[in-house]
Amino acid sequence: MPGIRTAAQAKAWLEHQGKSVQQFAREHGVDPATTYQVLAGRKKGKRGEAHKVAVLLGMKDGIILDEVPAVDPALG
């Protein structure tokens, strides 16, 4: 990724693709309200779904872990 996007840049990126926030959220399986909140700065994207949204929008460098097992089965 060339750099971290600001909220304004992320909104412009969506607009450049011709995508609404709703469409982006549907395509990525995230809550549209959370997506709007991240773009508005009301959620910082530190944990959980807000983190996932921020990473997907390019507003944060990070990884997305889909399902993390509570206990590693290899450990017995």
Biopython code that builds the backbone (N, CA, C, O; Angstrom):
import numpy as np
from Bio.PDB.StructureBuilder import StructureBuilder

atoms = [
    (1, "MET", "N", (0.847, -1.169, 0.000)),
    (1, "MET", "CA", (0.000, 0.000, 0.000)),
    (1, "MET", "C", (0.897, 1.238, 0.000)),
    (1, "MET", "O", (1.843, 1.310, 0.784)),
    (2, "PRO", "N", (0.612, 2.219, -0.873)),
    (2, "PRO", "CA", (1.484, 3.381, -0.978)),
    (2, "PRO", "C", (1.524, 4.246, 0.275)),
    (2, "PRO", "O", (2.536, 4.899, 0.527)),
    (3, "GLY", "N", (0.484, 4.271, 1.046)),
    (3, "GLY", "CA", (0.463, 5.067, 2.269)),
    (3, "GLY", "C", (-0.870, 4.914, 2.969)),
    (3, "GLY", "O", (-1.809, 4.320, 2.438)),
    (4, "ILE", "N", (-0.933, 5.452, 4.148)),
    (4, "ILE", "CA", (-2.168, 5.392, 4.921)),
    (4, "ILE", "C", (-3.082, 6.521, 4.444)),
    (4, "ILE", "O", (-2.651, 7.666, 4.301)),
    (5, "ARG", "N", (-4.334, 6.184, 4.203)),
    (5, "ARG", "CA", (-5.302, 7.181, 3.750)),
    (5, "ARG", "C", (-5.922, 7.915, 4.939)),
    (5, "ARG", "O", (-6.097, 7.351, 6.019)),
    (6, "THR", "N", (-6.242, 9.167, 4.713)),
    (6, "THR", "CA", (-7.062, 9.906, 5.661)),
    (6, "THR", "C", (-8.516, 9.534, 5.386)),
    (6, "THR", "O", (-8.815, 8.874, 4.391)),
    (7, "ALA", "N", (-9.411, 9.955, 6.266)),
    (7, "ALA", "CA", (-10.832, 9.682, 6.042)),
    (7, "ALA", "C", (-11.296, 10.322, 4.737)),
    (7, "ALA", "O", (-12.049, 9.712, 3.978)),
    (8, "ALA", "N", (-10.849, 11.549, 4.475)),
    (8, "ALA", "CA", (-11.237, 12.233, 3.234)),
    (8, "ALA", "C", (-10.716, 11.474, 2.016)),
    (8, "ALA", "O", (-11.419, 11.353, 1.012)),
    (9, "GLN", "N", (-9.489, 10.964, 2.101)),
    (9, "GLN", "CA", (-8.929, 10.193, 0.990)),
    (9, "GLN", "C", (-9.674, 8.880, 0.799)),
    (9, "GLN", "O", (-9.884, 8.448, -0.334)),
    (10, "ALA", "N", (-10.075, 8.242, 1.893)),
    (10, "ALA", "CA", (-10.822, 6.985, 1.797)),
    (10, "ALA", "C", (-12.182, 7.226, 1.147)),
    (10, "ALA", "O", (-12.633, 6.426, 0.327)),
    (11, "LYS", "N", (-12.834, 8.327, 1.513)),
    (11, "LYS", "CA", (-14.116, 8.666, 0.888)),
    (11, "LYS", "C", (-13.927, 8.930, -0.601)),
    (11, "LYS", "O", (-14.728, 8.481, -1.421)),
    (12, "ALA", "N", (-12.866, 9.660, -0.952)),
    (12, "ALA", "CA", (-12.580, 9.950, -2.360)),
    (12, "ALA", "C", (-12.257, 8.666, -3.120)),
    (12, "ALA", "O", (-12.635, 8.517, -4.282)),
    (13, "TRP", "N", (-11.557, 7.736, -2.462)),
    (13, "TRP", "CA", (-11.219, 6.450, -3.075)),
    (13, "TRP", "C", (-12.485, 5.667, -3.400)),
    (13, "TRP", "O", (-12.599, 5.087, -4.480)),
    (14, "LEU", "N", (-13.442, 5.647, -2.466)),
    (14, "LEU", "CA", (-14.719, 4.975, -2.718)),
    (14, "LEU", "C", (-15.452, 5.648, -3.874)),
    (14, "LEU", "O", (-15.984, 4.975, -4.757)),
    (15, "GLU", "N", (-15.479, 6.977, -3.865)),
    (15, "GLU", "CA", (-16.159, 7.719, -4.923)),
    (15, "GLU", "C", (-15.499, 7.464, -6.279)),
    (15, "GLU", "O", (-16.187, 7.324, -7.290)),
    (16, "HIS", "N", (-14.176, 7.403, -6.298)),
    (16, "HIS", "CA", (-13.428, 7.136, -7.536)),
    (16, "HIS", "C", (-13.820, 5.778, -8.127)),
    (16, "HIS", "O", (-13.840, 5.603, -9.345)),
    (17, "GLN", "N", (-14.128, 4.829, -7.253)),
    (17, "GLN", "CA", (-14.553, 3.498, -7.700)),
    (17, "GLN", "C", (-16.046, 3.439, -8.005)),
    (17, "GLN", "O", (-16.542, 2.432, -8.511)),
    (18, "GLY", "N", (-16.750, 4.507, -7.700)),
    (18, "GLY", "CA", (-18.193, 4.529, -7.914)),
    (18, "GLY", "C", (-18.953, 3.673, -6.917)),
    (18, "GLY", "O", (-20.025, 3.150, -7.220)),
    (19, "LYS", "N", (-18.383, 3.533, -5.714)),
    (19, "LYS", "CA", (-19.003, 2.687, -4.688)),
    (19, "LYS", "C", (-19.549, 3.532, -3.551)),
    (19, "LYS", "O", (-18.930, 4.504, -3.119)),
    (20, "SER", "N", (-20.707, 3.145, -3.084)),
    (20, "SER", "CA", (-21.258, 3.770, -1.885)),
    (20, "SER", "C", (-20.665, 3.070, -0.666)),
    (20, "SER", "O", (-20.086, 1.990, -0.774)),
    (21, "VAL", "N", (-20.818, 3.693, 0.475)),
    (21, "VAL", "CA", (-20.373, 3.069, 1.721)),
    (21, "VAL", "C", (-21.146, 1.776, 1.939)),
    (21, "VAL", "O", (-20.579, 0.771, 2.367)),
    (22, "GLN", "N", (-22.431, 1.803, 1.645)),
    (22, "GLN", "CA", (-23.269, 0.605, 1.784)),
    (22, "GLN", "C", (-22.736, -0.539, 0.920)),
    (22, "GLN", "O", (-22.619, -1.672, 1.387)),
    (23, "GLN", "N", (-22.416, -0.241, -0.332)),
    (23, "GLN", "CA", (-21.919, -1.278, -1.239)),
    (23, "GLN", "C", (-20.577, -1.824, -0.754)),
    (23, "GLN", "O", (-20.363, -3.037, -0.759)),
    (24, "PHE", "N", (-19.674, -0.935, -0.337)),
    (24, "PHE", "CA", (-18.381, -1.360, 0.187)),
    (24, "PHE", "C", (-18.572, -2.299, 1.377)),
    (24, "PHE", "O", (-17.922, -3.340, 1.471)),
    (25, "ALA", "N", (-19.472, -1.918, 2.284)),
    (25, "ALA", "CA", (-19.724, -2.727, 3.479)),
    (25, "ALA", "C", (-20.274, -4.101, 3.100)),
    (25, "ALA", "O", (-19.842, -5.114, 3.649)),
    (26, "ARG", "N", (-21.217, -4.141, 2.171)),
    (26, "ARG", "CA", (-21.773, -5.430, 1.724)),
    (26, "ARG", "C", (-20.692, -6.315, 1.112)),
    (26, "ARG", "O", (-20.609, -7.503, 1.424)),
    (27, "GLU", "N", (-19.869, -5.742, 0.249)),
    (27, "GLU", "CA", (-18.821, -6.516, -0.430)),
    (27, "GLU", "C", (-17.816, -7.115, 0.547)),
    (27, "GLU", "O", (-17.252, -8.178, 0.290)),
    (28, "HIS", "N", (-17.596, -6.438, 1.658)),
    (28, "HIS", "CA", (-16.585, -6.894, 2.616)),
    (28, "HIS", "C", (-17.180, -7.532, 3.865)),
    (28, "HIS", "O", (-16.450, -7.918, 4.779)),
    (29, "GLY", "N", (-18.496, -7.641, 3.904)),
    (29, "GLY", "CA", (-19.146, -8.307, 5.032)),
    (29, "GLY", "C", (-19.000, -7.574, 6.351)),
    (29, "GLY", "O", (-18.885, -8.194, 7.408)),
    (30, "VAL", "N", (-19.005, -6.245, 6.285)),
    (30, "VAL", "CA", (-18.897, -5.451, 7.507)),
    (30, "VAL", "C", (-20.160, -4.610, 7.684)),
    (30, "VAL", "O", (-20.923, -4.403, 6.741)),
    (31, "ASP", "N", (-20.360, -4.137, 8.896)),
    (31, "ASP", "CA", (-21.537, -3.344, 9.221)),
    (31, "ASP", "C", (-21.427, -1.952, 8.590)),
    (31, "ASP", "O", (-20.431, -1.261, 8.805)),
    (32, "PRO", "N", (-22.432, -1.532, 7.817)),
    (32, "PRO", "CA", (-22.384, -0.202, 7.207)),
    (32, "PRO", "C", (-22.274, 0.924, 8.241)),
    (32, "PRO", "O", (-21.567, 1.905, 8.010)),
    (33, "ALA", "N", (-22.960, 0.792, 9.370)),
    (33, "ALA", "CA", (-22.896, 1.837, 10.401)),
    (33, "ALA", "C", (-21.474, 1.986, 10.933)),
    (33, "ALA", "O", (-21.006, 3.103, 11.156)),
    (34, "THR", "N", (-20.789, 0.867, 11.135)),
    (34, "THR", "CA", (-19.398, 0.919, 11.600)),
    (34, "THR", "C", (-18.525, 1.595, 10.550)),
    (34, "THR", "O", (-17.635, 2.377, 10.885)),
    (35, "THR", "N", (-18.780, 1.294, 9.290)),
    (35, "THR", "CA", (-18.008, 1.894, 8.203)),
    (35, "THR", "C", (-18.194, 3.411, 8.199)),
    (35, "THR", "O", (-17.220, 4.156, 8.092)),
    (36, "TYR", "N", (-19.439, 3.870, 8.315)),
    (36, "TYR", "CA", (-19.702, 5.310, 8.388)),
    (36, "TYR", "C", (-19.001, 5.929, 9.593)),
    (36, "TYR", "O", (-18.440, 7.020, 9.488)),
    (37, "GLN", "N", (-19.026, 5.247, 10.733)),
    (37, "GLN", "CA", (-18.412, 5.780, 11.951)),
    (37, "GLN", "C", (-16.900, 5.892, 11.821)),
    (37, "GLN", "O", (-16.308, 6.860, 12.298)),
    (38, "VAL", "N", (-16.270, 4.917, 11.184)),
    (38, "VAL", "CA", (-14.821, 4.986, 10.960)),
    (38, "VAL", "C", (-14.506, 6.157, 10.028)),
    (38, "VAL", "O", (-13.575, 6.921, 10.284)),
    (39, "LEU", "N", (-15.274, 6.298, 8.956)),
    (39, "LEU", "CA", (-15.042, 7.391, 8.013)),
    (39, "LEU", "C", (-15.281, 8.763, 8.649)),
    (39, "LEU", "O", (-14.654, 9.747, 8.257)),
    (40, "ALA", "N", (-16.180, 8.827, 9.620)),
    (40, "ALA", "CA", (-16.485, 10.093, 10.293)),
    (40, "ALA", "C", (-15.538, 10.373, 11.462)),
    (40, "ALA", "O", (-15.565, 11.464, 12.031)),
    (41, "GLY", "N", (-14.704, 9.398, 11.821)),
    (41, "GLY", "CA", (-13.779, 9.586, 12.928)),
    (41, "GLY", "C", (-14.371, 9.302, 14.292)),
    (41, "GLY", "O", (-13.714, 9.524, 15.309)),
    (42, "ARG", "N", (-15.599, 8.816, 14.333)),
    (42, "ARG", "CA", (-16.219, 8.494, 15.623)),
    (42, "ARG", "C", (-15.682, 7.187, 16.189)),
    (42, "ARG", "O", (-15.685, 6.981, 17.403)),
    (43, "LYS", "N", (-15.222, 6.309, 15.311)),
    (43, "LYS", "CA", (-14.534, 5.082, 15.743)),
    (43, "LYS", "C", (-13.134, 5.143, 15.155)),
    (43, "LYS", "O", (-12.952, 5.480, 13.985)),
    (44, "LYS", "N", (-12.162, 4.816, 15.968)),
    (44, "LYS", "CA", (-10.763, 4.958, 15.562)),
    (44, "LYS", "C", (-10.203, 3.727, 14.861)),
    (44, "LYS", "O", (-9.128, 3.795, 14.266)),
    (45, "GLY", "N", (-10.904, 2.618, 14.922)),
    (45, "GLY", "CA", (-10.418, 1.414, 14.259)),
    (45, "GLY", "C", (-9.367, 0.670, 15.048)),
    (45, "GLY", "O", (-8.491, 0.031, 14.467)),
    (46, "LYS", "N", (-9.442, 0.744, 16.356)),
    (46, "LYS", "CA", (-8.431, 0.084, 17.188)),
    (46, "LYS", "C", (-8.670, -1.407, 17.357)),
    (46, "LYS", "O", (-7.717, -2.183, 17.420)),
    (47, "ARG", "N", (-9.934, -1.817, 17.430)),
    (47, "ARG", "CA", (-10.235, -3.225, 17.696)),
    (47, "ARG", "C", (-11.473, -3.651, 16.921)),
    (47, "ARG", "O", (-12.256, -2.830, 16.442)),
    (48, "GLY", "N", (-11.617, -4.962, 16.820)),
    (48, "GLY", "CA", (-12.844, -5.549, 16.287)),
    (48, "GLY", "C", (-13.170, -5.136, 14.867)),
    (48, "GLY", "O", (-12.290, -4.990, 14.018)),
    (49, "GLU", "N", (-14.463, -4.951, 14.634)),
    (49, "GLU", "CA", (-14.914, -4.658, 13.280)),
    (49, "GLU", "C", (-14.429, -3.290, 12.798)),
    (49, "GLU", "O", (-14.170, -3.114, 11.607)),
    (50, "ALA", "N", (-14.305, -2.329, 13.697)),
    (50, "ALA", "CA", (-13.793, -1.015, 13.305)),
    (50, "ALA", "C", (-12.356, -1.137, 12.797)),
    (50, "ALA", "O", (-11.979, -0.457, 11.842)),
    (51, "HIS", "N", (-11.557, -1.990, 13.422)),
    (51, "HIS", "CA", (-10.192, -2.258, 12.955)),
    (51, "HIS", "C", (-10.232, -2.828, 11.542)),
    (51, "HIS", "O", (-9.489, -2.389, 10.664)),
    (52, "LYS", "N", (-11.100, -3.802, 11.332)),
    (52, "LYS", "CA", (-11.226, -4.436, 10.018)),
    (52, "LYS", "C", (-11.597, -3.402, 8.960)),
    (52, "LYS", "O", (-11.009, -3.377, 7.879)),
    (53, "VAL", "N", (-12.568, -2.552, 9.269)),
    (53, "VAL", "CA", (-13.005, -1.520, 8.325)),
    (53, "VAL", "C", (-11.852, -0.569, 8.007)),
    (53, "VAL", "O", (-11.610, -0.260, 6.840)),
    (54, "ALA", "N", (-11.146, -0.106, 9.027)),
    (54, "ALA", "CA", (-10.044, 0.834, 8.821)),
    (54, "ALA", "C", (-8.955, 0.226, 7.944)),
    (54, "ALA", "O", (-8.406, 0.905, 7.077)),
    (55, "VAL", "N", (-8.643, -1.036, 8.161)),
    (55, "VAL", "CA", (-7.624, -1.708, 7.342)),
    (55, "VAL", "C", (-8.117, -1.847, 5.903)),
    (55, "VAL", "O", (-7.370, -1.569, 4.964)),
    (56, "LEU", "N", (-9.362, -2.274, 5.724)),
    (56, "LEU", "CA", (-9.915, -2.442, 4.375)),
    (56, "LEU", "C", (-9.970, -1.127, 3.606)),
    (56, "LEU", "O", (-9.782, -1.111, 2.389)),
    (57, "LEU", "N", (-10.227, -0.031, 4.305)),
    (57, "LEU", "CA", (-10.284, 1.282, 3.658)),
    (57, "LEU", "C", (-8.896, 1.880, 3.432)),
    (57, "LEU", "O", (-8.760, 2.910, 2.772)),
    (58, "GLY", "N", (-7.875, 1.236, 3.977)),
    (58, "GLY", "CA", (-6.519, 1.753, 3.826)),
    (58, "GLY", "C", (-6.200, 2.881, 4.791)),
    (58, "GLY", "O", (-5.234, 3.618, 4.592)),
    (59, "MET", "N", (-7.004, 3.019, 5.832)),
    (59, "MET", "CA", (-6.807, 4.078, 6.818)),
    (59, "MET", "C", (-5.885, 3.645, 7.951)),
    (59, "MET", "O", (-5.523, 4.445, 8.813)),
    (60, "LYS", "N", (-5.516, 2.384, 7.939)),
    (60, "LYS", "CA", (-4.697, 1.834, 9.012)),
    (60, "LYS", "C", (-3.898, 0.672, 8.452)),
    (60, "LYS", "O", (-4.399, -0.111, 7.645)),
    (61, "ASP", "N", (-2.660, 0.569, 8.884)),
    (61, "ASP", "CA", (-1.847, -0.582, 8.538)),
    (61, "ASP", "C", (-2.150, -1.661, 9.571)),
    (61, "ASP", "O", (-2.079, -1.407, 10.774)),
    (62, "GLY", "N", (-2.480, -2.841, 9.117)),
    (62, "GLY", "CA", (-2.792, -3.911, 10.059)),
    (62, "GLY", "C", (-3.177, -5.175, 9.331)),
    (62, "GLY", "O", (-3.221, -5.217, 8.102)),
    (63, "ILE", "N", (-3.451, -6.193, 10.098)),
    (63, "ILE", "CA", (-3.887, -7.462, 9.532)),
    (63, "ILE", "C", (-5.299, -7.743, 10.008)),
    (63, "ILE", "O", (-5.749, -7.243, 11.039)),
    (64, "ILE", "N", (-5.974, -8.555, 9.228)),
    (64, "ILE", "CA", (-7.342, -8.940, 9.562)),
    (64, "ILE", "C", (-7.356, -10.438, 9.800)),
    (64, "ILE", "O", (-7.074, -11.225, 8.896)),
    (65, "LEU", "N", (-7.681, -10.820, 11.007)),
    (65, "LEU", "CA", (-7.803, -12.229, 11.349)),
    (65, "LEU", "C", (-9.282, -12.568, 11.336)),
    (65, "LEU", "O", (-10.053, -12.017, 12.123)),
    (66, "ASP", "N", (-9.688, -13.471, 10.446)),
    (66, "ASP", "CA", (-11.106, -13.805, 10.325)),
    (66, "ASP", "C", (-11.616, -14.548, 11.547)),
    (66, "ASP", "O", (-12.470, -14.041, 12.275)),
    (67, "GLU", "N", (-11.110, -15.716, 11.770)),
    (67, "GLU", "CA", (-11.564, -16.544, 12.886)),
    (67, "GLU", "C", (-10.331, -17.028, 13.632)),
    (67, "GLU", "O", (-9.493, -17.732, 13.068)),
    (68, "VAL", "N", (-10.224, -16.663, 14.862)),
    (68, "VAL", "CA", (-9.096, -17.103, 15.675)),
    (68, "VAL", "C", (-9.618, -18.125, 16.671)),
    (68, "VAL", "O", (-10.504, -17.809, 17.464)),
    (69, "PRO", "N", (-9.085, -19.357, 16.649)),
    (69, "PRO", "CA", (-9.553, -20.352, 17.614)),
    (69, "PRO", "C", (-9.197, -19.927, 19.037)),
    (69, "PRO", "O", (-8.137, -19.348, 19.276)),
    (70, "ALA", "N", (-10.088, -20.220, 19.969)),
    (70, "ALA", "CA", (-9.867, -19.858, 21.367)),
    (70, "ALA", "C", (-8.662, -20.604, 21.935)),
    (70, "ALA", "O", (-7.906, -20.052, 22.734)),
    (71, "VAL", "N", (-8.487, -21.841, 21.527)),
    (71, "VAL", "CA", (-7.366, -22.653, 21.983)),
    (71, "VAL", "C", (-6.751, -23.318, 20.765)),
    (71, "VAL", "O", (-7.461, -23.852, 19.913)),
    (72, "ASP", "N", (-5.444, -23.284, 20.688)),
    (72, "ASP", "CA", (-4.752, -23.920, 19.574)),
    (72, "ASP", "C", (-4.872, -25.432, 19.728)),
    (72, "ASP", "O", (-4.373, -25.984, 20.709)),
    (73, "PRO", "N", (-5.529, -26.128, 18.770)),
    (73, "PRO", "CA", (-5.706, -27.573, 18.894)),
    (73, "PRO", "C", (-4.379, -28.335, 18.941)),
    (73, "PRO", "O", (-4.322, -29.436, 19.488)),
    (74, "ALA", "N", (-3.326, -27.769, 18.381)),
    (74, "ALA", "CA", (-2.028, -28.439, 18.385)),
    (74, "ALA", "C", (-1.426, -28.502, 19.791)),
    (74, "ALA", "O", (-0.577, -29.346, 20.074)),
    (75, "LEU", "N", (-1.872, -27.607, 20.657)),
    (75, "LEU", "CA", (-1.330, -27.589, 22.016)),
    (75, "LEU", "C", (-1.977, -28.631, 22.919)),
    (75, "LEU", "O", (-1.495, -28.917, 24.015)),
    (76, "GLY", "N", (-3.077, -29.189, 22.434)),
    (76, "GLY", "CA", (-3.705, -30.277, 23.179)),
    (76, "GLY", "C", (-4.586, -29.807, 24.217)),
    (76, "GLY", "O", (-5.186, -30.612, 24.929)),
]
sb = StructureBuilder()
sb.init_structure("model")
sb.init_model(0)
sb.init_chain("A")
sb.init_seg("    ")
for serial, (resi, resn, name, xyz) in enumerate(atoms, 1):
    if name == "N":
        sb.init_residue(resn, " ", resi, " ")
    sb.init_atom(name, np.array(xyz, "f"), 0.0, 1.0, " ", f" {name:<3s}", serial, name[0])
structure = sb.get_structure()
